[in-house]
Amino acid sequence: MKLLTLITGAALFVAATTAIAAPAGMSGGVLADGKGMTLYIFDKDAPGTSNCYAGCAANWPPFVAKAGASADGDFSLVTRKDGAEQWAFKGMPLYYWAGDSKPGDTNGDGVGGVWHVLK
């Protein structure tokens, strides 16, 4: 019985850490977080570098990773100036738009000509 409990616990641990490796997926044809909230990229960022801070980050909150998160595949982690780690897709940091209120909203797509959803 103890062996079964140990194996079950290990399987749950693997499943939990695997979920961390893929923090987002497609929802309604766009990249979204696990709750279906749309994620955006910023044309003024460079691969591996966020350029959205202060007022920008108030309107475009970064998609911050939980402590201990590990990335895999097309997802990576970008270290922000404050030391927080932000999820990135193919090197481009990911953000939310403060104007989206529910899963599936894409109100930030095209804002200023520099914010875009990933389809």
KOLGU-4560 file (N, C-alpha, C; in nm, 3 decimals, padded with zeros to 5 digits):
<recs>
<n_xx: 00.082 n_yy: -00.119 n_zz: 00.000 ca_xx: 00.000 ca_yy: 00.000 ca_zz: 00.000 c_xx: 00.087 c_yy: 00.126 c_zz: 00.000 mol: A seq: 1 type: MET>
<n_xx: 00.198 n_yy: 00.122 n_zz: 00.078 ca_xx: 00.287 ca_yy: 00.238 ca_zz: 00.083 c_xx: 00.350 c_yy: 00.264 c_zz: -00.054 mol: A seq: 2 type: LYS>
<n_xx: 00.386 n_yy: 00.160 n_zz: -00.126 ca_xx: 00.445 ca_yy: 00.174 ca_zz: -00.258 c_xx: 00.345 c_yy: 00.238 c_zz: -00.353 mol: A seq: 3 type: LEU>
<n_xx: 00.219 n_yy: 00.197 n_zz: -00.350 ca_xx: 00.115 ca_yy: 00.254 ca_zz: -00.434 c_xx: 00.099 c_yy: 00.403 c_zz: -00.403 mol: A seq: 4 type: LEU>
<n_xx: 00.099 n_yy: 00.438 n_zz: -00.275 ca_xx: 00.087 ca_yy: 00.579 ca_zz: -00.235 c_xx: 00.206 c_yy: 00.659 c_zz: -00.287 mol: A seq: 5 type: THR>
<n_xx: 00.325 n_yy: 00.603 n_zz: -00.275 ca_xx: 00.446 ca_yy: 00.669 ca_zz: -00.324 c_xx: 00.440 c_yy: 00.690 c_zz: -00.475 mol: A seq: 6 type: LEU>
<n_xx: 00.399 n_yy: 00.589 n_zz: -00.550 ca_xx: 00.389 ca_yy: 00.599 ca_zz: -00.696 c_xx: 00.283 c_yy: 00.701 c_zz: -00.735 mol: A seq: 7 type: ILE>
<n_xx: 00.167 n_yy: 00.698 n_zz: -00.667 ca_xx: 00.062 ca_yy: 00.794 ca_zz: -00.697 c_xx: 00.108 c_yy: 00.935 c_zz: -00.668 mol: A seq: 8 type: THR>
<n_xx: 00.175 n_yy: 00.956 n_zz: -00.555 ca_xx: 00.228 ca_yy: 01.087 ca_zz: -00.521 c_xx: 00.329 c_yy: 01.136 c_zz: -00.623 mol: A seq: 9 type: GLY>
<n_xx: 00.416 n_yy: 01.047 n_zz: -00.669 ca_xx: 00.516 ca_yy: 01.084 ca_zz: -00.770 c_xx: 00.448 c_yy: 01.121 c_zz: -00.901 mol: A seq: 10 type: ALA>
<n_xx: 00.344 n_yy: 01.048 n_zz: -00.938 ca_xx: 00.271 ca_yy: 01.080 ca_zz: -01.062 c_xx: 00.205 c_yy: 01.216 c_zz: -01.052 mol: A seq: 11 type: ALA>
<n_xx: 00.146 n_yy: 01.246 n_zz: -00.937 ca_xx: 00.085 ca_yy: 01.378 ca_zz: -00.919 c_xx: 00.190 c_yy: 01.488 c_zz: -00.924 mol: A seq: 12 type: LEU>
<n_xx: 00.308 n_yy: 01.465 n_zz: -00.866 ca_xx: 00.415 ca_yy: 01.564 ca_zz: -00.870 c_xx: 00.458 c_yy: 01.589 c_zz: -01.015 mol: A seq: 13 type: PHE>
<n_xx: 00.475 n_yy: 01.485 n_zz: -01.092 ca_xx: 00.515 ca_yy: 01.499 ca_zz: -01.232 c_xx: 00.407 c_yy: 01.576 c_zz: -01.309 mol: A seq: 14 type: VAL>
<n_xx: 00.281 n_yy: 01.543 n_zz: -01.286 ca_xx: 00.173 ca_yy: 01.613 ca_zz: -01.355 c_xx: 00.173 c_yy: 01.760 c_zz: -01.319 mol: A seq: 15 type: ALA>
<n_xx: 00.196 n_yy: 01.792 n_zz: -01.192 ca_xx: 00.196 ca_yy: 01.932 ca_zz: -01.149 c_xx: 00.312 c_yy: 02.008 c_zz: -01.210 mol: A seq: 16 type: ALA>
<n_xx: 00.431 n_yy: 01.948 n_zz: -01.214 ca_xx: 00.545 ca_yy: 02.020 ca_zz: -01.271 c_xx: 00.534 c_yy: 02.030 c_zz: -01.422 mol: A seq: 17 type: THR>
<n_xx: 00.469 n_yy: 01.935 n_zz: -01.486 ca_xx: 00.448 ca_yy: 01.943 ca_zz: -01.629 c_xx: 00.357 c_yy: 02.060 c_zz: -01.663 mol: A seq: 18 type: THR>
<n_xx: 00.255 n_yy: 02.082 n_zz: -01.581 ca_xx: 00.163 ca_yy: 02.194 ca_zz: -01.605 c_xx: 00.237 c_yy: 02.327 c_zz: -01.599 mol: A seq: 19 type: ALA>
<n_xx: 00.336 n_yy: 02.337 n_zz: -01.511 ca_xx: 00.413 ca_yy: 02.461 ca_zz: -01.499 c_xx: 00.492 c_yy: 02.486 c_zz: -01.628 mol: A seq: 20 type: ILE>
<n_xx: 00.538 n_yy: 02.381 n_zz: -01.692 ca_xx: 00.620 ca_yy: 02.397 ca_zz: -01.811 c_xx: 00.541 c_yy: 02.453 c_zz: -01.929 mol: A seq: 21 type: ALA>
<n_xx: 00.411 n_yy: 02.441 n_zz: -01.928 ca_xx: 00.327 ca_yy: 02.496 ca_zz: -02.035 c_xx: 00.221 c_yy: 02.585 c_zz: -01.971 mol: A seq: 22 type: ALA>
<n_xx: 00.256 n_yy: 02.711 n_zz: -01.942 ca_xx: 00.166 ca_yy: 02.798 ca_zz: -01.866 c_xx: 00.048 c_yy: 02.851 c_zz: -01.945 mol: A seq: 23 type: PRO>
<n_xx: 00.049 n_yy: 02.832 n_zz: -02.074 ca_xx: -00.055 ca_yy: 02.891 ca_zz: -02.159 c_xx: -00.083 c_yy: 02.797 c_zz: -02.275 mol: A seq: 24 type: ALA>
<n_xx: -00.195 n_yy: 02.823 n_zz: -02.341 ca_xx: -00.232 ca_yy: 02.745 ca_zz: -02.457 c_xx: -00.331 c_yy: 02.824 c_zz: -02.541 mol: A seq: 25 type: GLY>
<n_xx: -00.380 n_yy: 02.763 n_zz: -02.644 ca_xx: -00.474 ca_yy: 02.831 ca_zz: -02.732 c_xx: -00.614 c_yy: 02.827 c_zz: -02.673 mol: A seq: 26 type: MET>
<n_xx: -00.681 n_yy: 02.941 n_zz: -02.676 ca_xx: -00.819 ca_yy: 02.951 ca_zz: -02.632 c_xx: -00.889 c_yy: 03.050 c_zz: -02.724 mol: A seq: 27 type: SER>
<n_xx: -00.991 n_yy: 03.004 n_zz: -02.792 ca_xx: -01.062 ca_yy: 03.091 ca_zz: -02.886 c_xx: -00.974 c_yy: 03.138 c_zz: -03.000 mol: A seq: 28 type: GLY>
<n_xx: -00.873 n_yy: 03.059 n_zz: -03.034 ca_xx: -00.785 ca_yy: 03.092 ca_zz: -03.146 c_xx: -00.668 c_yy: 03.184 c_zz: -03.113 mol: A seq: 29 type: GLY>
<n_xx: -00.653 n_yy: 03.222 n_zz: -02.983 ca_xx: -00.541 ca_yy: 03.307 ca_zz: -02.943 c_xx: -00.471 c_yy: 03.244 c_zz: -02.823 mol: A seq: 30 type: VAL>
<n_xx: -00.346 n_yy: 03.284 n_zz: -02.799 ca_xx: -00.272 ca_yy: 03.235 ca_zz: -02.683 c_xx: -00.333 c_yy: 03.295 c_zz: -02.557 mol: A seq: 31 type: LEU>
<n_xx: -00.361 n_yy: 03.211 n_zz: -02.459 ca_xx: -00.423 ca_yy: 03.254 ca_zz: -02.334 c_xx: -00.363 c_yy: 03.178 c_zz: -02.217 mol: A seq: 32 type: ALA>
<n_xx: -00.380 n_yy: 03.235 n_zz: -02.097 ca_xx: -00.333 ca_yy: 03.166 ca_zz: -01.977 c_xx: -00.428 c_yy: 03.050 c_zz: -01.945 mol: A seq: 33 type: ASP>
<n_xx: -00.400 n_yy: 02.980 n_zz: -01.837 ca_xx: -00.480 ca_yy: 02.864 ca_zz: -01.799 c_xx: -00.625 c_yy: 02.895 c_zz: -01.766 mol: A seq: 34 type: GLY>
<n_xx: -00.656 n_yy: 03.022 n_zz: -01.741 ca_xx: -00.794 ca_yy: 03.062 ca_zz: -01.711 c_xx: -00.865 c_yy: 03.119 c_zz: -01.833 mol: A seq: 35 type: LYS>
<n_xx: -00.796 n_yy: 03.119 n_zz: -01.949 ca_xx: -00.856 ca_yy: 03.167 ca_zz: -02.073 c_xx: -00.838 c_yy: 03.316 c_zz: -02.098 mol: A seq: 36 type: GLY>
<n_xx: -00.759 n_yy: 03.384 n_zz: -02.012 ca_xx: -00.734 ca_yy: 03.528 ca_zz: -02.032 c_xx: -00.629 c_yy: 03.544 c_zz: -02.143 mol: A seq: 37 type: MET>
<n_xx: -00.659 n_yy: 03.630 n_zz: -02.238 ca_xx: -00.573 ca_yy: 03.651 ca_zz: -02.354 c_xx: -00.438 c_yy: 03.707 c_zz: -02.314 mol: A seq: 38 type: THR>
<n_xx: -00.334 n_yy: 03.660 n_zz: -02.383 ca_xx: -00.197 ca_yy: 03.708 ca_zz: -02.362 c_xx: -00.153 c_yy: 03.784 c_zz: -02.487 mol: A seq: 39 type: LEU>
<n_xx: -00.069 n_yy: 03.884 n_zz: -02.465 ca_xx: -00.025 ca_yy: 03.974 ca_zz: -02.572 c_xx: 00.127 c_yy: 03.984 c_zz: -02.576 mol: A seq: 40 type: TYR>
<n_xx: 00.179 n_yy: 04.023 n_zz: -02.693 ca_xx: 00.320 ca_yy: 04.059 ca_zz: -02.706 c_xx: 00.328 c_yy: 04.207 c_zz: -02.746 mol: A seq: 41 type: ILE>
<n_xx: 00.445 n_yy: 04.266 n_zz: -02.719 ca_xx: 00.470 ca_yy: 04.409 ca_zz: -02.737 c_xx: 00.582 c_yy: 04.426 c_zz: -02.839 mol: A seq: 42 type: PHE>
<n_xx: 00.555 n_yy: 04.497 n_zz: -02.949 ca_xx: 00.655 ca_yy: 04.515 ca_zz: -03.055 c_xx: 00.783 c_yy: 04.583 c_zz: -03.007 mol: A seq: 43 type: ASP>
<n_xx: 00.776 n_yy: 04.661 n_zz: -02.898 ca_xx: 00.893 ca_yy: 04.733 ca_zz: -02.850 c_xx: 00.981 c_yy: 04.649 c_zz: -02.758 mol: A seq: 44 type: LYS>
<n_xx: 00.941 n_yy: 04.525 n_zz: -02.732 ca_xx: 01.026 ca_yy: 04.431 ca_zz: -02.660 c_xx: 01.125 c_yy: 04.369 c_zz: -02.757 mol: A seq: 45 type: ASP>
<n_xx: 01.230 n_yy: 04.314 n_zz: -02.702 ca_xx: 01.325 ca_yy: 04.235 ca_zz: -02.779 c_xx: 01.318 c_yy: 04.092 c_zz: -02.724 mol: A seq: 46 type: ALA>
<n_xx: 01.352 n_yy: 03.993 n_zz: -02.803 ca_xx: 01.351 ca_yy: 03.857 ca_zz: -02.749 c_xx: 01.432 c_yy: 03.850 c_zz: -02.619 mol: A seq: 47 type: PRO>
<n_xx: 01.368 n_yy: 03.800 n_zz: -02.514 ca_xx: 01.434 ca_yy: 03.786 ca_zz: -02.385 c_xx: 01.439 c_yy: 03.912 c_zz: -02.301 mol: A seq: 48 type: GLY>
<n_xx: 01.378 n_yy: 04.021 n_zz: -02.348 ca_xx: 01.384 ca_yy: 04.148 ca_zz: -02.275 c_xx: 01.248 c_yy: 04.217 c_zz: -02.276 mol: A seq: 49 type: THR>
<n_xx: 01.200 n_yy: 04.253 n_zz: -02.155 ca_xx: 01.079 ca_yy: 04.331 ca_zz: -02.143 c_xx: 01.114 c_yy: 04.479 c_zz: -02.139 mol: A seq: 50 type: SER>
<n_xx: 01.039 n_yy: 04.558 n_zz: -02.212 ca_xx: 01.055 ca_yy: 04.704 ca_zz: -02.210 c_xx: 00.928 c_yy: 04.772 c_zz: -02.161 mol: A seq: 51 type: ASN>
<n_xx: 00.845 n_yy: 04.699 n_zz: -02.088 ca_xx: 00.719 ca_yy: 04.752 ca_zz: -02.037 c_xx: 00.725 c_yy: 04.757 c_zz: -01.884 mol: A seq: 52 type: CYS>
<n_xx: 00.742 n_yy: 04.879 n_zz: -01.831 ca_xx: 00.751 ca_yy: 04.902 ca_zz: -01.688 c_xx: 00.666 c_yy: 05.022 c_zz: -01.651 mol: A seq: 53 type: TYR>
<n_xx: 00.655 n_yy: 05.051 n_zz: -01.522 ca_xx: 00.583 ca_yy: 05.167 ca_zz: -01.468 c_xx: 00.442 c_yy: 05.176 c_zz: -01.525 mol: A seq: 54 type: ALA>
<n_xx: 00.407 n_yy: 05.289 n_zz: -01.590 ca_xx: 00.272 ca_yy: 05.309 ca_zz: -01.644 c_xx: 00.235 c_yy: 05.205 c_zz: -01.747 mol: A seq: 55 type: GLY>
<n_xx: 00.332 n_yy: 05.166 n_zz: -01.826 ca_xx: 00.307 ca_yy: 05.061 ca_zz: -01.927 c_xx: 00.261 c_yy: 04.933 c_zz: -01.858 mol: A seq: 56 type: CYS>
<n_xx: 00.333 n_yy: 04.892 n_zz: -01.753 ca_xx: 00.299 ca_yy: 04.767 ca_zz: -01.684 c_xx: 00.168 c_yy: 04.778 c_zz: -01.606 mol: A seq: 57 type: ALA>
<n_xx: 00.126 n_yy: 04.900 n_zz: -01.573 ca_xx: -00.003 ca_yy: 04.917 ca_zz: -01.506 c_xx: -00.117 c_yy: 04.882 c_zz: -01.603 mol: A seq: 58 type: ALA>
<n_xx: -00.101 n_yy: 04.919 n_zz: -01.729 ca_xx: -00.200 ca_yy: 04.888 ca_zz: -01.832 c_xx: -00.180 c_yy: 04.750 c_zz: -01.893 mol: A seq: 59 type: ASN>
<n_xx: -00.057 n_yy: 04.705 n_zz: -01.895 ca_xx: -00.021 ca_yy: 04.577 ca_zz: -01.956 c_xx: 00.054 c_yy: 04.493 c_zz: -01.852 mol: A seq: 60 type: TRP>
<n_xx: -00.017 n_yy: 04.438 n_zz: -01.753 ca_xx: 00.050 ca_yy: 04.359 ca_zz: -01.649 c_xx: 00.126 c_yy: 04.240 c_zz: -01.708 mol: A seq: 61 type: PRO>
<n_xx: 00.249 n_yy: 04.220 n_zz: -01.665 ca_xx: 00.325 ca_yy: 04.105 ca_zz: -01.716 c_xx: 00.264 c_yy: 03.974 c_zz: -01.666 mol: A seq: 62 type: PRO>
<n_xx: 00.277 n_yy: 03.872 n_zz: -01.746 ca_xx: 00.234 ca_yy: 03.737 ca_zz: -01.710 c_xx: 00.348 c_yy: 03.677 c_zz: -01.629 mol: A seq: 63 type: PHE>
<n_xx: 00.344 n_yy: 03.698 n_zz: -01.497 ca_xx: 00.454 ca_yy: 03.661 ca_zz: -01.408 c_xx: 00.443 c_yy: 03.514 c_zz: -01.370 mol: A seq: 64 type: VAL>
<n_xx: 00.558 n_yy: 03.448 n_zz: -01.368 ca_xx: 00.565 ca_yy: 03.306 ca_zz: -01.332 c_xx: 00.568 c_yy: 03.290 c_zz: -01.181 mol: A seq: 65 type: ALA>
<n_xx: 00.512 n_yy: 03.181 n_zz: -01.134 ca_xx: 00.520 ca_yy: 03.148 ca_zz: -00.992 c_xx: 00.663 c_yy: 03.108 c_zz: -00.959 mol: A seq: 66 type: LYS>
<n_xx: 00.703 n_yy: 03.130 n_zz: -00.834 ca_xx: 00.838 ca_yy: 03.092 ca_zz: -00.789 c_xx: 00.863 c_yy: 02.945 c_zz: -00.817 mol: A seq: 67 type: ALA>
<n_xx: 00.979 n_yy: 02.914 n_zz: -00.870 ca_xx: 01.017 ca_yy: 02.777 ca_zz: -00.898 c_xx: 00.968 c_yy: 02.724 c_zz: -01.031 mol: A seq: 68 type: GLY>
<n_xx: 00.900 n_yy: 02.807 n_zz: -01.109 ca_xx: 00.851 ca_yy: 02.762 ca_zz: -01.240 c_xx: 00.968 c_yy: 02.726 c_zz: -01.331 mol: A seq: 69 type: ALA>
<n_xx: 00.947 n_yy: 02.630 n_zz: -01.416 ca_xx: 01.048 ca_yy: 02.594 ca_zz: -01.515 c_xx: 00.982 c_yy: 02.594 c_zz: -01.653 mol: A seq: 70 type: SER>
<n_xx: 01.057 n_yy: 02.635 n_zz: -01.751 ca_xx: 01.003 ca_yy: 02.649 ca_zz: -01.886 c_xx: 01.054 c_yy: 02.537 c_zz: -01.976 mol: A seq: 71 type: ALA>
<n_xx: 00.979 n_yy: 02.516 n_zz: -02.084 ca_xx: 01.014 ca_yy: 02.411 ca_zz: -02.178 c_xx: 00.954 c_yy: 02.445 c_zz: -02.314 mol: A seq: 72 type: ASP>
<n_xx: 01.013 n_yy: 02.394 n_zz: -02.419 ca_xx: 00.959 ca_yy: 02.414 ca_zz: -02.553 c_xx: 00.964 c_yy: 02.559 c_zz: -02.594 mol: A seq: 73 type: GLY>
<n_xx: 00.852 n_yy: 02.610 n_zz: -02.648 ca_xx: 00.844 ca_yy: 02.748 ca_zz: -02.694 c_xx: 00.834 c_yy: 02.849 c_zz: -02.580 mol: A seq: 74 type: ASP>
<n_xx: 00.812 n_yy: 02.801 n_zz: -02.458 ca_xx: 00.799 ca_yy: 02.891 ca_zz: -02.344 c_xx: 00.934 c_yy: 02.907 c_zz: -02.274 mol: A seq: 75 type: PHE>
<n_xx: 00.960 n_yy: 03.030 n_zz: -02.230 ca_xx: 01.081 ca_yy: 03.059 ca_zz: -02.155 c_xx: 01.047 c_yy: 03.161 c_zz: -02.047 mol: A seq: 76 type: SER>
<n_xx: 01.144 n_yy: 03.191 n_zz: -01.964 ca_xx: 01.127 ca_yy: 03.289 ca_zz: -01.858 c_xx: 01.222 c_yy: 03.406 c_zz: -01.882 mol: A seq: 77 type: LEU>
<n_xx: 01.170 n_yy: 03.527 n_zz: -01.866 ca_xx: 01.247 ca_yy: 03.650 ca_zz: -01.883 c_xx: 01.255 c_yy: 03.715 c_zz: -01.746 mol: A seq: 78 type: VAL>
<n_xx: 01.375 n_yy: 03.752 n_zz: -01.704 ca_xx: 01.390 ca_yy: 03.819 ca_zz: -01.575 c_xx: 01.366 c_yy: 03.968 c_zz: -01.592 mol: A seq: 79 type: THR>
<n_xx: 01.270 n_yy: 04.020 n_zz: -01.514 ca_xx: 01.237 ca_yy: 04.162 ca_zz: -01.518 c_xx: 01.333 c_yy: 04.240 c_zz: -01.428 mol: A seq: 80 type: ARG>
<n_xx: 01.334 n_yy: 04.372 n_zz: -01.442 ca_xx: 01.423 ca_yy: 04.458 ca_zz: -01.363 c_xx: 01.405 c_yy: 04.441 c_zz: -01.213 mol: A seq: 81 type: LYS>
<n_xx: 01.282 n_yy: 04.407 n_zz: -01.170 ca_xx: 01.256 ca_yy: 04.388 ca_zz: -01.026 c_xx: 01.289 c_yy: 04.247 c_zz: -00.979 mol: A seq: 82 type: ASP>
<n_xx: 01.341 n_yy: 04.163 n_zz: -01.069 ca_xx: 01.379 ca_yy: 04.028 ca_zz: -01.034 c_xx: 01.270 c_yy: 03.924 c_zz: -01.058 mol: A seq: 83 type: GLY>
<n_xx: 01.148 n_yy: 03.969 n_zz: -01.083 ca_xx: 01.039 ca_yy: 03.874 ca_zz: -01.112 c_xx: 01.065 c_yy: 03.806 c_zz: -01.246 mol: A seq: 84 type: ALA>
<n_xx: 01.016 n_yy: 03.685 n_zz: -01.259 ca_xx: 01.028 ca_yy: 03.614 ca_zz: -01.386 c_xx: 00.896 c_yy: 03.619 c_zz: -01.458 mol: A seq: 85 type: GLU>
<n_xx: 00.902 n_yy: 03.655 n_zz: -01.585 ca_xx: 00.785 ca_yy: 03.672 ca_zz: -01.670 c_xx: 00.788 c_yy: 03.564 c_zz: -01.777 mol: A seq: 86 type: GLN>
<n_xx: 00.672 n_yy: 03.505 n_zz: -01.803 ca_xx: 00.663 ca_yy: 03.407 ca_zz: -01.910 c_xx: 00.684 c_yy: 03.474 c_zz: -02.046 mol: A seq: 87 type: TRP>
<n_xx: 00.747 n_yy: 03.401 n_zz: -02.135 ca_xx: 00.767 ca_yy: 03.446 ca_zz: -02.272 c_xx: 00.734 c_yy: 03.331 c_zz: -02.366 mol: A seq: 88 type: ALA>
<n_xx: 00.692 n_yy: 03.367 n_zz: -02.487 ca_xx: 00.664 ca_yy: 03.268 ca_zz: -02.591 c_xx: 00.757 c_yy: 03.298 c_zz: -02.706 mol: A seq: 89 type: PHE>
<n_xx: 00.839 n_yy: 03.199 n_zz: -02.742 ca_xx: 00.941 ca_yy: 03.215 ca_zz: -02.846 c_xx: 01.024 c_yy: 03.339 c_zz: -02.818 mol: A seq: 90 type: LYS>
<n_xx: 01.057 n_yy: 03.359 n_zz: -02.690 ca_xx: 01.145 ca_yy: 03.467 ca_zz: -02.647 c_xx: 01.075 c_yy: 03.599 c_zz: -02.619 mol: A seq: 91 type: GLY>
<n_xx: 00.951 n_yy: 03.615 n_zz: -02.665 ca_xx: 00.881 ca_yy: 03.742 ca_zz: -02.648 c_xx: 00.798 c_yy: 03.742 c_zz: -02.518 mol: A seq: 92 type: MET>
<n_xx: 00.826 n_yy: 03.837 n_zz: -02.428 ca_xx: 00.752 ca_yy: 03.844 ca_zz: -02.302 c_xx: 00.601 c_yy: 03.855 c_zz: -02.326 mol: A seq: 93 type: PRO>
<n_xx: 00.525 n_yy: 03.796 n_zz: -02.235 ca_xx: 00.379 ca_yy: 03.791 ca_zz: -02.245 c_xx: 00.314 c_yy: 03.882 c_zz: -02.141 mol: A seq: 94 type: LEU>
<n_xx: 00.204 n_yy: 03.945 n_zz: -02.181 ca_xx: 00.133 ca_yy: 04.041 ca_zz: -02.098 c_xx: -00.017 c_yy: 04.019 c_zz: -02.106 mol: A seq: 95 type: TYR>
<n_xx: -00.086 n_yy: 04.072 n_zz: -02.004 ca_xx: -00.231 ca_yy: 04.085 ca_zz: -02.006 c_xx: -00.263 c_yy: 04.228 c_zz: -02.046 mol: A seq: 96 type: TYR>
<n_xx: -00.388 n_yy: 04.255 n_zz: -02.083 ca_xx: -00.435 ca_yy: 04.392 ca_zz: -02.109 c_xx: -00.537 c_yy: 04.425 c_zz: -02.001 mol: A seq: 97 type: TRP>
<n_xx: -00.518 n_yy: 04.537 n_zz: -01.932 ca_xx: -00.608 ca_yy: 04.579 ca_zz: -01.824 c_xx: -00.751 c_yy: 04.597 c_zz: -01.874 mol: A seq: 98 type: ALA>
<n_xx: -00.770 n_yy: 04.618 n_zz: -02.003 ca_xx: -00.902 ca_yy: 04.638 ca_zz: -02.060 c_xx: -00.978 c_yy: 04.510 c_zz: -02.089 mol: A seq: 99 type: GLY>
<n_xx: -00.916 n_yy: 04.394 n_zz: -02.068 ca_xx: -00.986 ca_yy: 04.266 ca_zz: -02.083 c_xx: -01.045 c_yy: 04.229 c_zz: -01.947 mol: A seq: 100 type: ASP>
<n_xx: -01.176 n_yy: 04.203 n_zz: -01.944 ca_xx: -01.240 ca_yy: 04.174 ca_zz: -01.816 c_xx: -01.278 c_yy: 04.028 c_zz: -01.797 mol: A seq: 101 type: SER>
<n_xx: -01.285 n_yy: 03.953 n_zz: -01.906 ca_xx: -01.326 ca_yy: 03.812 ca_zz: -01.893 c_xx: -01.250 c_yy: 03.727 c_zz: -01.995 mol: A seq: 102 type: LYS>
<n_xx: -01.243 n_yy: 03.596 n_zz: -01.967 ca_xx: -01.177 ca_yy: 03.506 ca_zz: -02.062 c_xx: -01.233 c_yy: 03.524 c_zz: -02.202 mol: A seq: 103 type: PRO>
<n_xx: -01.144 n_yy: 03.523 n_zz: -02.299 ca_xx: -01.184 ca_yy: 03.537 ca_zz: -02.439 c_xx: -01.181 c_yy: 03.679 c_zz: -02.491 mol: A seq: 104 type: GLY>
<n_xx: -01.177 n_yy: 03.779 n_zz: -02.401 ca_xx: -01.167 ca_yy: 03.918 ca_zz: -02.447 c_xx: -01.034 c_yy: 03.939 c_zz: -02.519 mol: A seq: 105 type: ASP>
<n_xx: -01.036 n_yy: 04.014 n_zz: -02.627 ca_xx: -00.913 ca_yy: 04.047 ca_zz: -02.703 c_xx: -00.910 c_yy: 04.198 c_zz: -02.731 mol: A seq: 106 type: THR>
<n_xx: -00.956 n_yy: 04.277 n_zz: -02.634 ca_xx: -00.967 ca_yy: 04.421 ca_zz: -02.652 c_xx: -00.832 c_yy: 04.492 c_zz: -02.673 mol: A seq: 107 type: ASN>
<n_xx: -00.724 n_yy: 04.428 n_zz: -02.634 ca_xx: -00.593 ca_yy: 04.490 ca_zz: -02.648 c_xx: -00.525 c_yy: 04.468 c_zz: -02.782 mol: A seq: 108 type: GLY>
<n_xx: -00.584 n_yy: 04.382 n_zz: -02.865 ca_xx: -00.520 ca_yy: 04.350 ca_zz: -02.994 c_xx: -00.514 c_yy: 04.474 c_zz: -03.082 mol: A seq: 109 type: ASP>
<n_xx: -00.394 n_yy: 04.513 n_zz: -03.119 ca_xx: -00.373 ca_yy: 04.626 ca_zz: -03.209 c_xx: -00.361 c_yy: 04.761 c_zz: -03.139 mol: A seq: 110 type: GLY>
<n_xx: -00.372 n_yy: 04.767 n_zz: -03.006 ca_xx: -00.362 ca_yy: 04.894 ca_zz: -02.935 c_xx: -00.229 c_yy: 04.962 c_zz: -02.969 mol: A seq: 111 type: VAL>
<n_xx: -00.237 n_yy: 05.087 n_zz: -03.010 ca_xx: -00.118 ca_yy: 05.165 ca_zz: -03.044 c_xx: -00.039 c_yy: 05.110 c_zz: -03.161 mol: A seq: 112 type: GLY>
<n_xx: -00.093 n_yy: 05.009 n_zz: -03.225 ca_xx: -00.021 ca_yy: 04.946 ca_zz: -03.336 c_xx: 00.097 c_yy: 04.862 c_zz: -03.292 mol: A seq: 113 type: GLY>
<n_xx: 00.113 n_yy: 04.844 n_zz: -03.158 ca_xx: 00.231 ca_yy: 04.771 ca_zz: -03.107 c_xx: 00.198 c_yy: 04.653 c_zz: -03.015 mol: A seq: 114 type: VAL>
<n_xx: 00.071 n_yy: 04.633 n_zz: -02.986 ca_xx: 00.029 ca_yy: 04.520 ca_zz: -02.900 c_xx: -00.051 c_yy: 04.421 c_zz: -02.983 mol: A seq: 115 type: TRP>
<n_xx: -00.018 n_yy: 04.291 n_zz: -02.966 ca_xx: -00.080 ca_yy: 04.191 ca_zz: -03.054 c_xx: -00.109 c_yy: 04.060 c_zz: -02.977 mol: A seq: 116 type: HIS>
<n_xx: -00.219 n_yy: 03.997 n_zz: -03.016 ca_xx: -00.245 ca_yy: 03.860 ca_zz: -02.971 c_xx: -00.161 c_yy: 03.766 c_zz: -03.057 mol: A seq: 117 type: VAL>
<n_xx: -00.142 n_yy: 03.647 n_zz: -03.008 ca_xx: -00.075 ca_yy: 03.543 ca_zz: -03.087 c_xx: -00.179 c_yy: 03.444 c_zz: -03.131 mol: A seq: 118 type: LEU>
<n_xx: -00.195 n_yy: 03.429 n_zz: -03.262 ca_xx: -00.295 ca_yy: 03.338 ca_zz: -03.319 c_xx: -00.232 c_yy: 03.209 c_zz: -03.362 mol: A seq: 119 type: LYS>
</recs>
